[in-house]
Amino acid sequence: MTGRLRLPLFLSVLLAVSLVRLWVMPLGSSFWVDETGTAFVVHYGAQHPSFAVAPQVPESIYYVLPRSAEKLLGFSEIAYRLPSLLLMGLALWIVARLAARLIHPDAAWFAVFAALALTGFDGQAADARPYALGTATAALGVWFLVRWLDTAAWRYAAAFAAMAALLWRVHLLFAPFYLVFAIYAVVRIARAKSPVRWPQAAAVTLAVALALVPVALRAYSLLRQAGAHVIVAPPTLRDLANSLKYGLLVVAGVGAWLARRIAGRSWRSPAPPASGEDSVLILCYWLCLPVCLLVLSLITGSSIFVSRYYSPALAGTALAATLWASRSLGEQAWKPAAAILGAGALLMAGQWNRVWPEHQKSDWRGAAREVRLLAPGPATPVICPSPFVEARPPVWTPDYRLPGFLYAHLAVYPLAGRLLLFPFDDSPEAEAYAEGLARTTLAGAQRFVIYGGAGQAGFWWKRLAARPELAGLSSRRMGNFGDVTVVLFSRERTAGSPNPK
């Protein structure tokens, strides 16, 4: 087999191994907390009364996909995640097509492995949440826009309009991505780099705008309670820098430059650079969503700067890294450089310290299994702090009705013990409830369990361990479930991590 054939074969095998390790093998791991919310939407419907506190949660066309997957394959983590796996495969293919069109015909492999080097990109493939659909829809929108502006064909205009009309329906916080479409179209038409003219562009823009009117009205109606769903601190410029994944650009650019210096003539003679218009598209694809989310967070005072909300921009990050590498790579260098990048990405992102990589460090399934062993019946109290920030008084009460969204994980991974529902964080109402339980139910119990997110469970572990009524009970953390904590209070000696200090 000649060297000309060996390298493409190696790249194909490397891609297959990478997809299996990074995308397929995590499919069966436990849901993380937001994925239990997906299952709750599918099983109980968007009209369930518990969504009154978080009406934005079921506001996505995405839920059609896991609902259909469950009908075909039954309920499981793998079934729910398969649509995301397929969508990310489509997105990866579009990234390759865009790299070949915008940067260089041989840049596709490099862009593919640049995308796979981003753990945030890979994680979407095994995530039963709307983000893979958003990434694929945004990528298709960019691709159809490029093809429309290249050809002025109405079929591409219609396909672009359809993707643009869908994107905001996938997630309300993907709205800033429309700037990517607008800036690229304006730049190309204004510089006469497209056969499309202003009247055609205006017609397509009007069609998209009319299709988005219902979504805009719904988004406006939800603005009033945006502050109630904040889960992160206000972003800083350092947060923005981290969101742009500049490390990948440094590796791609500096690595390509060093390779050119070392390899000699065969890696010199860089390919012609991408056009100014195409470079603008790549930079906007990379920058618009995270920058806009940061600005909106600072202006409104309600932080929405969460990595999954700018996940569609990660495809743009891969293209930006490929564009930066193109300044040094010659035509014969693209495939060898892609092989090096792909091998490095697989080595760094493969979670090689375990046989089966995890989707997230949130083993709610394993923790629930442990709790069922510790509390096999209703005689054992199980304290369950909600993992959702909306679980605060007055919405939260000790007699919050189950099943309910604020405790979606209990509907997906059910328990057998006597459930005592606690809010997301501390409050006078929660303190009074805990004090009453400590004097009555908990003081008289042979054992009880705390089960929840590490922060919430850890807080109540310390608080209850300090109560004089519970001085006769020892407490231990049981097992290792990532950012999920199980604590056993017992009058018996048990194995586990010692009391908190």
Residue pairs with C-beta under 8 A, 6 or more apart in sequence:
1 9
7 335
7 336
7 339
8 335
10 339
11 109
11 335
11 338
11 339
11 342
14 113
14 339
14 342
14 343
14 346
15 112
15 113
15 342
17 346
18 113
18 116
18 342
18 345
18 346
19 89
19 116
21 346
21 350
21 357
22 116
22 122
22 125
22 346
22 349
22 350
22 357
23 85
23 88
23 122
23 125
23 126
24 85
25 356
25 357
26 126
26 356
26 357
26 358
26 359
27 77
27 78
27 81
27 82
27 85
27 126
27 359
28 76
28 77
28 78
28 356
29 77
29 126
29 356
29 357
29 358
29 359
29 360
29 363
30 77
30 358
30 359
30 362
30 363
30 364
30 365
30 366
31 38
31 39
31 77
31 80
31 128
31 362
31 364
31 365
31 409
31 412
31 413
32 359
32 360
32 362
32 364
33 362
33 364
33 387
33 388
33 408
33 409
33 453
34 129
35 77
35 80
35 127
35 128
35 129
36 364
36 408
36 409
36 411
36 412
36 413
37 57
37 388
37 405
37 408
38 63
38 66
38 80
38 128
38 129
39 66
39 75
39 80
39 128
39 408
39 411
39 412
40 48
40 403
40 405
40 408
40 411
40 412
41 57
41 58
41 63
42 63
42 66
42 67
42 70
43 411
44 50
44 403
44 411
45 58
46 58
46 59
46 63
48 404
48 405
50 401
50 403
50 404
50 405
50 406
51 57
51 58
51 405
53 228
53 390
53 395
53 405
53 406
54 229
54 388
54 390
54 405
55 222
55 225
56 172
56 222
56 229
57 405
59 172
59 218
59 222
60 130
60 169
60 170
60 171
61 133
61 166
61 169
61 170
62 129
62 130
62 133
62 170
62 171
65 83
65 84
65 133
66 79
66 80
66 83
66 128
68 83
69 79
69 80
69 82
69 83
70 79
70 80
72 79
73 79
73 82
77 128
77 365
80 128
81 125
81 126
81 127
81 128
81 359
83 132
83 133
84 124
84 125
84 126
84 127
84 128
84 129
84 131
84 132
84 133
85 125
85 126
85 132
87 132
87 133
87 135
87 136
88 121
88 124
88 125
88 132
88 135
88 136
89 125
90 136
90 139
90 140
91 132
91 135
91 136
91 139
91 315
92 112
92 115
92 116
94 136
94 139
94 140
94 142
94 143
94 315
95 111
95 112
95 115
95 139
95 315
95 318
95 319
96 108
96 109
96 111
96 112
97 108
97 143
98 111
98 139
98 142
98 143
98 146
98 315
98 319
99 107
99 108
99 110
99 111
99 112
99 318
99 319
99 322
100 106
100 107
100 108
101 146
101 278
102 146
102 274
102 278
102 281
102 282
102 319
102 323
103 111
103 274
103 278
103 282
103 319
103 322
103 323
103 326
104 271
104 274
104 326
104 331
104 334
106 271
106 331
106 334
106 335
107 322
107 326
107 334
109 334
109 335
109 338
109 339
109 342
110 252
110 322
110 325
110 329
110 334
110 337
110 338
110 341
111 318
111 319
111 321
111 322
112 318
112 338
112 342
113 338
113 341
113 342
113 345
114 248
114 252
114 317
114 318
114 319
114 321
114 322
114 341
114 345
115 121
115 314
115 315
115 317
115 318
116 122
116 342
116 345
116 346
116 349
117 248
117 251
117 318
117 341
117 344
117 345
117 348
117 349
118 245
118 248
118 314
118 317
118 318
119 349
120 245
120 307
120 308
120 311
120 314
121 135
121 311
121 314
121 315
121 317
121 318
122 349
123 359
123 360
124 131
124 132
124 135
124 311
125 132
126 359
127 359
129 308
130 170
130 171
131 171
131 308
131 311
131 312
133 170
134 167
134 170
134 171
134 174
134 311
134 312
135 311
135 312
135 314
135 315
137 163
137 166
137 167
137 170
137 312
138 163
138 167
138 174
138 177
138 180
138 312
138 315
139 312
139 315
140 159
140 163
141 160
141 163
141 164
141 167
141 181
142 180
142 181
142 184
142 281
142 285
144 156
144 159
144 160
144 163
145 156
145 160
145 181
145 184
145 185
146 184
146 281
147 153
147 156
148 156
148 157
148 159
148 160
148 196
148 204
149 184
149 185
149 188
149 189
149 193
149 194
149 196
150 194
151 195
152 194
152 195
152 196
152 200
157 200
157 204
160 181
160 204
161 204
161 207
161 208
161 211
164 178
164 181
164 208
164 211
164 212
165 208
165 211
165 212
167 174
167 177
167 178
168 174
168 175
168 178
168 212
168 215
168 216
168 219
169 215
171 309
172 215
172 218
172 219
172 222
173 293
173 304
173 309
174 289
174 309
174 312
175 219
176 288
176 289
176 292
176 293
176 296
177 288
177 289
177 312
177 313
179 284
179 288
179 292
180 281
180 284
180 285
180 288
180 289
180 316
183 280
183 281
183 284
183 288
184 277
184 280
184 281
184 284
185 196
185 201
187 193
187 277
187 280
188 194
188 196
188 277
189 196
189 197
189 198
189 201
191 276
191 277
193 275
193 277
226 300
226 302
226 304
227 301
227 302
228 389
228 390
229 389
229 390
230 302
230 303
230 304
230 389
231 306
231 389
232 303
232 305
232 306
233 303
234 297
234 298
234 301
234 303
234 305
235 293
235 294
235 297
235 298
235 303
235 305
239 294
239 305
240 290
240 291
240 294
240 305
243 290
243 294
243 305
243 307
243 310
244 286
244 287
244 290
244 317
245 314
245 317
248 317
248 318
248 321
249 317
249 320
249 321
249 324
251 321
251 341
251 344
252 321
252 322
252 324
252 325
252 341
253 321
253 324
253 325
253 327
253 328
255 325
255 337
255 340
255 341
256 324
256 325
256 326
256 327
256 328
256 329
256 333
256 337
257 327
257 328
259 267
259 328
259 329
259 333
259 336
259 337
259 340
260 267
260 268
260 270
260 328
260 329
260 330
260 333
263 333
266 330
266 332
266 333
267 328
267 329
267 330
267 332
267 333
267 336
268 330
269 330
269 331
270 326
270 327
270 328
270 329
270 330
271 326
271 329
271 330
271 331
273 279
273 326
273 327
274 282
274 323
274 326
279 323
282 316
282 319
282 320
282 323
283 320
284 316
285 313
285 315
285 316
285 319
285 320
286 313
286 316
286 317
286 319
286 320
287 313
287 316
288 313
289 309
289 310
289 312
289 313
290 305
290 310
290 313
293 304
293 305
293 309
293 310
294 305
296 304
297 303
297 304
297 305
325 337
329 337
350 357
351 357
351 358
358 482
360 482
361 482
361 483
362 481
362 482
362 483
362 484
363 481
363 482
363 484
364 409
364 412
364 413
364 481
364 484
365 413
366 479
366 481
366 484
367 413
367 451
367 479
367 481
367 484
367 485
367 486
368 409
368 413
368 414
368 415
368 451
369 413
370 478
370 479
370 481
370 486
371 382
371 415
371 417
371 449
371 451
371 486
372 415
372 416
372 417
374 380
374 417
374 447
374 449
374 478
374 486
374 488
375 381
375 382
375 415
375 416
375 417
375 418
375 447
375 448
375 449
376 416
376 417
377 416
377 417
378 416
378 417
378 418
379 418
380 417
380 418
380 445
380 447
380 448
380 449
381 417
381 418
381 420
381 437
381 441
381 442
381 445
381 448
381 449
382 415
382 417
382 418
382 419
382 420
382 448
382 449
382 450
382 451
383 420
383 422
383 437
383 448
383 449
383 450
383 451
383 452
383 460
383 464
384 407
384 410
384 415
384 419
384 420
384 421
384 422
384 451
384 452
385 391
385 422
385 423
385 424
385 450
385 452
385 453
385 456
385 457
385 459
385 460
386 396
386 406
386 407
386 421
386 422
386 423
386 424
386 452
386 456
387 409
387 424
387 452
387 453
387 456
388 405
388 406
388 408
388 424
389 424
389 425
390 406
390 424
391 400
391 406
391 407
391 423
391 424
392 423
392 424
392 425
392 427
393 423
393 427
393 429
393 430
395 406
396 406
396 421
396 423
396 424
396 429
397 429
398 420
398 421
398 433
399 421
400 406
400 407
400 421
402 410
402 411
402 419
402 421
403 410
403 411
407 421
410 419
415 451
417 449
420 437
420 441
422 430
422 433
422 434
422 452
422 456
422 460
423 429
423 430
424 456
425 456
425 459
426 459
434 460
434 463
434 464
435 467
438 464
438 467
438 469
438 470
439 469
441 448
442 448
442 464
442 469
442 470
442 489
443 469
443 470
445 489
446 490
446 491
446 492
447 473
447 488
447 489
447 490
447 491
447 492
448 488
448 489
449 486
449 487
449 488
449 489
450 457
450 460
450 461
450 464
450 485
450 486
450 487
450 489
451 457
451 484
451 485
451 486
451 487
452 460
452 484
452 485
453 483
453 484
453 485
454 483
454 484
454 485
457 484
457 485
457 486
457 487
458 485
458 500
461 475
461 477
461 485
461 487
461 500
462 500
464 470
464 475
464 489
465 475
465 489
465 499
465 500
470 489
472 491
473 489
473 490
473 491
474 489
474 490
474 491
474 493
474 494
474 499
475 487
475 488
475 489
475 490
475 499
475 500
476 487
476 488
476 490
476 494
476 495
476 496
476 497
476 498
476 499
477 485
477 486
477 487
477 496
477 497
478 486
478 487
478 488
478 494
478 496
479 486
479 496
488 494
488 496
